[in-house]
């Protein structure tokens, strides 16, 4: 198609690849809203569910931890579960990005806008 134009054929190929990557990144961003991760604390007494985008979706608290004297402990367990879920969400998003960039022939650790 662009044979006689030297390096322009390569440039057209690069542009097409960039557009393809952009489309796949947008699809992945949408999919990350549907991928759920669960963070836990207190040996599973408190569980926080978040999307891979880091949006908190649910909180499950075992009723056995409710005791009037343990308010601060319960609060700490809730925060720990949420932080765990957010950490797992971030890691899942990185994994998905690595898979996407590898499928496009880019290095696994390339930093792209996310």
SULUR-V430618 format. One record per backbone hydrogen bond with DSSP energy under -0.5 kcal/mol. NH is the residue of the N-H (numbers start at 1). CO is the residue of the C=O. E is the energy in kcal/mol with one decimal. If there is no record, write none. Layout:
BEGIN
nh | co | e
NH | CO | E
NH | CO | E
END
This chain:
BEGIN
nh | co | e
5 | 2 | -1.7
6 | 3 | -0.9
8 | 5 | -1.8
9 | 6 | -1.1
11 | 7 | -1.9
12 | 8 | -2.5
13 | 9 | -2.0
14 | 10 | -2.5
15 | 11 | -2.5
16 | 12 | -2.2
17 | 13 | -2.4
18 | 14 | -2.5
19 | 15 | -2.4
20 | 16 | -2.3
21 | 17 | -2.6
22 | 18 | -2.4
23 | 19 | -2.2
24 | 20 | -2.5
25 | 21 | -2.6
26 | 22 | -2.1
27 | 23 | -2.2
28 | 24 | -2.5
29 | 25 | -2.5
30 | 26 | -1.9
31 | 27 | -2.3
32 | 28 | -2.2
33 | 29 | -0.6
33 | 30 | -1.0
34 | 31 | -1.8
35 | 31 | -0.8
36 | 34 | -0.5
37 | 50 | -2.8
39 | 48 | -3.3
41 | 46 | -1.9
45 | 41 | -0.7
45 | 42 | -1.0
46 | 41 | -1.9
47 | 60 | -2.8
48 | 39 | -2.9
49 | 58 | -2.7
50 | 37 | -2.5
51 | 55 | -2.4
52 | 32 | -1.3
52 | 35 | -2.1
53 | 32 | -0.7
54 | 51 | -2.5
56 | 54 | -0.5
57 | 49 | -3.6
58 | 49 | -1.9
60 | 47 | -3.2
61 | 59 | -0.5
62 | 45 | -3.0
65 | 62 | -1.8
66 | 63 | -1.7
67 | 65 | -0.9
70 | 67 | -2.5
71 | 68 | -0.7
74 | 70 | -2.5
75 | 71 | -2.4
76 | 72 | -2.3
77 | 73 | -2.5
78 | 74 | -2.4
79 | 75 | -2.4
80 | 76 | -2.5
81 | 77 | -2.3
82 | 78 | -2.3
83 | 79 | -2.7
84 | 80 | -2.2
85 | 81 | -2.4
86 | 82 | -2.6
87 | 83 | -2.3
88 | 84 | -2.5
89 | 85 | -2.4
90 | 86 | -2.3
91 | 87 | -2.2
92 | 88 | -2.5
93 | 89 | -2.3
94 | 90 | -2.0
95 | 91 | -2.3
96 | 92 | -2.5
97 | 93 | -2.2
98 | 94 | -2.5
99 | 95 | -2.3
100 | 96 | -2.1
101 | 97 | -2.9
102 | 98 | -2.4
103 | 99 | -2.1
104 | 100 | -1.1
105 | 102 | -1.7
106 | 101 | -2.9
110 | 107 | -1.6
112 | 110 | -0.7
END
